[in-house]
Structure formats: structure tokens, C-alpha cells
Amino acid sequence: MRQLGTQHILLFRLLRDHFLFLTRRQIERVLTLDTRTANRQLDWLVSEQYLCRRYRVDTFTHFQTPVYYLGRVGWNAAGCLTDDYKKYERDVAARRERGMRHLLSVYDVGLKFILNSRVRRIINADDGTWQQNITFGNVPDCWIQFDGGEAFVEVDLGTESPRVVDRKFQNYIEFKQSGRYDSSFPGCDFRILFITTTEGRIGLLQTITTSDDIWFATMDEFLKEPLDHQHWYALRGFYALPAVSKKEV
């Protein structure tokens, strides 16, 4: 008889606290398993109702790569109230497929930080903080506080025009220069990690960048290299995130 292990519990916590759902590839990173073993684990977790699948029907490719969220048994194992499960299921079902590619890309970034550093806090785009308490013209993909400091994260799929991105940059800069960032996040570092598709896209956006607080990297480079790798390109050169300690789970 199979038993839950430490990595399973970690997966349940991540789905409870940070991610509405995850793909098989993302779950492989959490469970630290090869693809074949991870597939067997997922089949077992689904059969025991620790996880459920949601199929994506916008394209055939996406239909072949469902996302996974907490099943009723996993929900209870994560310490959640049984009465709250129906709302959670509705939230999963209500997520529109049109924005799912971007959301899963943001989850890739958050997962990298969580698995490779000590994350203290993540404020994601759905958090009411950005509408109720802190408004500056942008809704960040997330703000993250980890053992290497703090940063806003913006994931760019190359679909926004330079004019739209420039307005976003200006909103961030004005937020800092006005002193409102220091009031909202006292004692915290200010930087924007802008993760995009290609080096060509970075080159284009660099022409409208006026602040050294905006750091660029491609998604491929970010996911491939260590978290403190010196691959962030900014106005005055290349930077690395401050040294981070490997998280023990």
C-alpha cells in the first residue's frame, strides 16, 4: 500500500497556499521525479482523490496536458475545511483558459523561488491587496519576499506593445519615487524582474527603459540557471540576485 511522503505534503501545501493548479511538468519539479515515475504517482494521487484533473479544451495540445488541483482527500490532508471545498472547485472551474498560459508561466517563476530559496511571502495578482490597499496603476503578476530580498515579478509573453509595457514601467517608477512603495513595504528592496520570451524582445524593451531597477531575463534562462546566476540584464549591466540559501523541505 502506497503512503504519502514529504514531497506529497509539500505539493498539497503549494496548491493550498500559492497555486490554483499545476501542470504535470511543474509537479515533477515538486516531487523531484522523472517523467515516467511522476506519471505513475499522479495516476495514484488522482485515483485516491488527493488530486483532480482539469482538462483544457482551447487547443488539442493543451487538452493533452491537463492541470491538477487538490481533490477532496488532498484538500483535507492540507488542513482545509471540508465546507470550503466547493468554493475552491468553483474557483478552479472559473479560471478562463485564455489567460491560463500566462498564469502557468507566472507559476513557473513562483515555483522556482519556492523550491530554491526561503520564500517568506508572495502576493499574487488575485490578492485583494492590489485593489484595496495598494493601487498604483499596475496589478503585478506577483510581489515576492525571499531570503535574497524582495521583487515585483512581471511575466511577458510578447503580446503587449512597447507602449503598454512603457506605461507599466512608468507606473512602477512613479510608485517608488513618490515614496508610496517605502510606505507600503517598509525596509524592502525595490526591483522589477521582467521575464520575457527572447533576447530580441529584451533588446526592444531596453530602448524604453530608464531605470536600473528593471531587470530582464528570458524565461528559458531563468528556469535553467541557479536562482543567483548573473543573467539579469539591466540599464547599467548584468546583475545577480543576492545570494540565496537552498530551501530544505
Secondary structure, DSSP 8 states (H G I E B T S, - for coil): -----HHHHHHHHHHHHT-S-EEHHHHHHHHT--HHHHHHHHHHHHHTTSEEEE---SSHHHHTS-EEEE-HHHHHHTT--GGGHHHHHHHHHHS-GGGHHHHHHHHHHHHHHHHHS-EEEEEETTSTHHHHT--SS---SEEEEETTEEEEEEE--S-S-HHHHHHHHHHHHHHHHTTHHHHHSTT----EEEEES-HHHHHHHHTT---TTEEEEEHHHHHHS-TT-S-EEETTEEE----------
